[in-house]
Amino acid sequence: MTKEEIVSAHGEYNLQSWSKQKGLSPIAVRNGDGLYFWDMDGKRYSDMSSQLVNLNLGHGNRAIIDAIKEQAEKYCYISPGYASESRSQLAKDLVSFLPDTFGKIFFTNGGADANENAVKIARMYTGRHKIFSRYRSYHGSTFGAGNLTGEPRRYPLEPGIPGFVKFFDPYLYRDGLDETDQEKASKQYLARLREQIIYEGPDSVAAIVIETVTGSNGVIIPPSGYLPGLRALCDEFGILLICDEVMAGFGRTGAMFAFENWGIKPDLVTFAKGVTCGYVQLGGVAVSSKIAAHFDDAVLSCGLTYSGHPLACAAGVACVRYYGEHGILENAKERGKTLSSLLQNIQTAHPGVGDVRSIGLFAAVELVKDKKTREPLVPYGKDPEGIMKAILRRLAAKGFMTYSHENMIIVAPPLIITDDQLVEELAKLDEALTEAGL
């Protein structure tokens, strides 16, 4: 097919997510390699969001591709009721990367159904029904995961499912709190949450679900003391702590899982994206040994036709081993220092950059109308003038591809990026902000 035929067929036969369908003109992609991908005209783009923050090892990783091909030669599919080598091996590998309190994995198709099944498991295990999650969060767009989600993408699902309760993220910049005293801020946020739990009835709360680092809603990094305090709060009331590591896991923050940065042990961990880097779709729920043992005698009422798909698991085995064998976590940590420095320079240089936040190679640039008032560049949940889209178009013209959410630009390149590449790409972001008058 020609470029024109591909784009035409896309518009005629595909419903594109999160978009008004009229007038769409997507880039027709020819191929990809490492940090880069090329369109059908040969223009090169730098993948500065790792697509949807999932392509952690970049395009064209031969180890993953070869593993998929090898598995395909054996068999492409066998149902979850059979023992599959790739499924068994990946589950074993993943448990070895998790804290010693973890025991088993339930595989899903992606992040949304990982979160849905985590909620089901928590309710079955505790016998309680309420689930706490945060307003500035995204856990998926299926009905259950959409009810976990706190931001505007949950609105089409309302009225929602009973028992889903929202609370506020620790967001020091937006709340105007002293960012130099993070322990004090943590105590304030935890005190509010504790009070809300008491008002809701602690004996009715099955789990608290958090993105360990809030992702698309602005890479909101928890202050020191918050996650250990949240762990203690859950222990106090017998509530399970579920860490959604769909976006932040597999090296994105410089650790295999983001919660490791704060030394806590969740009860359940949901994952997807970086487990295969998107080469084949896969997600899952990791559960503690205590929860796993509960289902030795109780029925696990969870099931999916493609749970632990052999091709996906083969990709996963190759992928998670590649992280360790090629020093990917160390690279993310070291390159993260370069990214942080470059972003701080951009913040200093631009009156429209209110805040920059980063951990490893996971970053957001928060745009404001005024640094003193911290008024967002666009209203929450709205962009009537298309301001953010215009900035993205400027970046795309320079070959810098990413996405925005609210008044934030996400910067989350593949974990294989080099310092030289970061310098080259962040210069494009600097230029685009200057051209936009920010």
N, C-alpha and C positions, 0 to 999 in steps of 0.2 A: 504493500500500500504506500502511496505517496503521503507526504506530510499533510496535504490538504484533505486527502481521503481519511486519514486517521483522525484528524481534528473534527471533520464533518461527522463521521460515524460516532465519535465520542459524544458530540452534542445531540445527535439524533436518537441514540439508543441507550445512553448511560444517564442515570440520575447521579449528579455529582454532590458529594456530601457538603453540608453547611453552606450551601450556595443557592441564590436565585439562579434558575437554569437559563434564563434568557441572556444572551450576549456573552456567554462564556467562551474564552479562547485559550484553552490550556496549551502549554508547551508540549510538543510531540518529542519524546525522548528517544535518542538513537542508541546510546550506550553510556556506560559509566565505568570509572576506574578510580579507586581510592577516594580522595576528597571530591573528585570532579565527576560531572556528567555532561553530556553533549546533546544539543537538540539536533533535529533533522537537517538543519542548515550548517551544522558544524560549530555553532557557538558553544563555548565552554562556560559552565556555571560551577561555582563553588558551593557545595552542599553544607551551608553553615547552620542547618538545623538537623542534620542527619536525617533528612526527610521529616518524619514525625518523631524525632528524638528516639529513633530505634536503630538506625543504621550505624551502630557504634564502631564497627570495623570497616566502614566504608563500602564502596561498590567493588564488585569483582573479586572478593576474597576466595582464593583458589582452594583453601583447606575446606571451607564450607561447601563450595560447589562440588568438589570431588566426593565429599561424604554423601551428599544427596545422590549423586550419580551411582555411587557404590551401592547404596541402599536400594535404589530403584532397580538395579539389576537383580537383587534378591527377591524383594516384593515391595510394592508401593503401599499396600494397606493390609492391615489385619486388625480385627476388632479389639476393643480394650480388654475383653475377657481372655485373650491369649497373652502368653508371655512373649514379649518382643525384645530382642537384644538391645536395640537402640533406646527403647523406652526404659528398660531396666537400668542400663548404664547411665543414662542421663539423670534419672531419679537418684541413683547412688552418688553421682558426681555432685549434684545440687545439694544433697543433704550434707556432703562433706564440706561444702563452702559455708554452710549455715552454722549458727551456734550449736553447741553440744546438746542443747535442749530439744532440737528438732529431730523428727523421726521419719516422716513420709511426705510424698508429693501426690497431689491430685492434678492431673494435667487437663488443660482446657484449650480452647481455640485461640484465645487472646486475652487482653487485659480486662475487658468488660465482663466476660463470663467468669474470669478468675475472681473478680470482686463479688459477683453474684453468688458464686459457690462458697466463697469465704463467709459471706453473711449467712447462708443456709447452714454451713457447718457450725458456726458460732451459735445460732439459734438451736440447732439440734443438740449441741453439747451442753449448753447452759440451761435450756428450757425457758429462757427469757426471750422477749420479742423486740425490745427497743434497740436501735442502732444509732449511735451518735456519729456524725461526720461534719465536715466544716463547710462554711459558705464559699470560701474561695478555694474550691476543689473541683477536680474533674476525675471521675472514676469510670467513665464509660457512658454510652448513650442507649444501651438496652434498658428495658423497663426497670429492673432492679438496680443496676449500676447507675442509671439515670436518677433514681431516687436518692442514691448515695451522693451524687453530684450536687454541689451547692450553687454553682454559678448559673447564668441564664440559660445554658443548654438543657437545664431540667424543666424549664417552663412548659414546653409542649407536653410533658408527661403529667402535668397537674390537672385535677387533684391527684395527689400522689398516694403511695402506699402507707397505711397507718404504721406508726412505730418508728419512722425515720425522723430523727431530731437533729437540727443544725446548731452549731456553735461557731464562734469566730476564731480565725487563725491568729497566732501571735505575729502581728505585722507592725513592727516598731516604727518603720518609716511612715506609714499611712496613719498610724494612731498618734504620731507625734511624741512618742516616748523616748527617753534618754537611751540612745543606742550604746553608750559607754557602760551602762549598768544593766547588763543583760540578765543577771541573776534576779535583780529586783523586778524587772519586767516579767520574767518567767513566773515569779510568785504571784504577780497580779493576775496574769492570764489563768494560771492554775486555780487560783482562789475563785475566780468567776465560774470556771468550768465545774469545780467541786460543788458550788452552790446550785448550778443548773442540774447536775446529777441528782442532788438531794431533792430538788423540786420535782424532777421527773420520776423519782422513786428508784433508788439504786437496785433494788431487787428485780426490777423489770428491764434493766439494761444488760444486754448480752455482750455488746462490743463497742469499742470506739475505733473508728476507721480513719486513718490519716494517710495522706501522701507524706512520706517521711520528709521530703523536701517538696513543697507545693510546686508543681511543674508549670503547665501552660499558663496558669493564673499569676505568673510573675516570679518564678523561682524564689519563693519566700522561704528563707532559711531559718529554722527555729533557733531562738536565742539559747545561750548556754544555760543549762539547768532545766530547760523545758521538757525535753524528752525523758530524762531520768525522773522528773517530777510527775510526768504523765504516767510512766510505768508504775510509780508508787501509788498514784491515785487509782489506777486500775486494780492493783493488788489489794488496796484498802477495801474496795467494794466488790471484789470477785468478778471484775469485768475483763473480758479478753481484749488485748491490744492487737489490732490488725494493721500492719504497715503495708501500704500500697507502694511497692517498689517497681511498678510497671515502667515508669519513666526514669526514675533515679537509680535503679539497680544496674548491675553488671558494669561497674567501673565508671559510670557517668560522673560520680562525685570524687573519684580517686580511690574509692573503696569498692569491694565487690557489691556490697549492699550499703545504701546510704545510712541506715541506722547504726552501722559500725562506727561512724564518726562520733557518736555520742555514747557508745559503750552500753547500749541497752539490748535486751532480748525480747522481741515481740512474741506473741503466742501463735500468730499466723502471719505469713508473708505472701503477698500476691505479686506475681511477676509476669512479664511477657516481653515484648519489644527486643531488648538486648540479649535475650536468651538464645535467639537465632539471628539477631540483627535484621529480622524481617525477611530473610531469604525464604523461609517457609513460616506460615503463621503458627504460633504456639504461645500458650500461656500456662499458668498453673497456680496452685495454692500449696504452700508448704505449711505443714502443721507440726506443732510440738509433739514429742513422744507421748505426752500425757493425753492429748486430744486423739492422737492416732490409736492409742490403746483403748479408748472409749468405744471405738468402732470395731473392736475385735468381736464384740457381742451385739452391739447396736448396729442396725442397718444404716449404711451410708447412703442416704437417699439423694445421690448425685450421679448423673450419667450423661455422656455426650458421645455421639457416634464417632467423632474424630478425636476423642480423648487420647493423648499420647500418640498421635499419628506417627508411624514409623519414619517417614521422610523428614518430618519436623524434628523428631527426636534425634535423628542422625545429624541433622544440621546443628542441633543444640549441643550435642557432644563435641563436635568439631569446634563450635563457636566458644564454648566455655573453656575448653582446653587451650584454645588460641590465646585467650586473655592471659593465662598464666605463662605459657611458653614463650610469649613475645613481649612480656613486660608492659602490657597495655595499661594496667592500673597505675603503674609508676609513671608512664608517659602522661596519662590524664592528670595526675597530681602535679607533675613538673610543668607541663604546658598550661595547666590551670593558673600557675603563678604568673606566667606571661600574659595570659588572657586578663587576669585581674588587674595587672599593671596597665595594660592598654586601655581597659575600660575606665579605670580611674582617670587616666589622662583625658579621655573623651568627656567624662563627667565634668572635669575642671574647665575644659575648653568650651563647653556648650551650655548656654543659659537654659536651654530647654530640656536638659538631662537632669532630672531631679535626683535620681538614685541609680546606682548600678549594683547588682548583687551577683555573686558567683561563688560556686564551690566546685572544684575540679573544672571540668569543661561543661558546666551547666550554669548559664548566665541569662540575666534579663536586664535590659536598659529601660528604665521607667521615664517616660516623657511627660513633662508638665508645662503648663502655661506660665507658671511663675515659681521660682525656686523657694521664695519665702513662704508663699501660701500653700505650696505643694498641690495646687489645683491640677488635676489630671488633664492632659492634652485633649482627651475626649471623655465624655461622660461615661459612667459605668454602664456597660451593656449596650452602648450606642456609639455610632460614628456616622451621624447623618450627612456630614460633608465629605466622607471618604478620606479623611486626613491620613489615617494609618495606611490605607491602601495605596495612597499616593507615595508615601515614603517607601513602601515595599516595591513599588514600580521603579522608583529611582535606584534602589539597591539591585533589582533584577537587571536593569539596564547596564549595571556595572559588573554583572555576573555573580552577585552576592545573593544567594537564595536562602530565604528563611521565612518565618511567619510571625505575625503579631497576634496579641490577645489583649483586649482592652487597650490601655495606653502603654503596653509593653512590647518591645522587640526581643524575641528569643534568640540567643546566640548559644548554640550547642552543637559544635562541629563533631565529625567522627573522631574517636579517641586516638586515631593514628596521625592526627595533624601534627605538623612541625612548627617550631617557633617562627621560621621564615614565612610559612603560609599564614600564620596568625597575624603577623605584622602586615602582610600584603592585604589580607581581607579586612582587618579592622580599619585600615586606611580608607577603604571604600565606604565603610559605615560612617567614618568621620566626615568624608566628603558629602555623602548623601544627607546627613544632618545639617551640614552647612548650607547646602543647596535648598533645603526645606526651611531655612531661616530659624533653625532651632539652636 
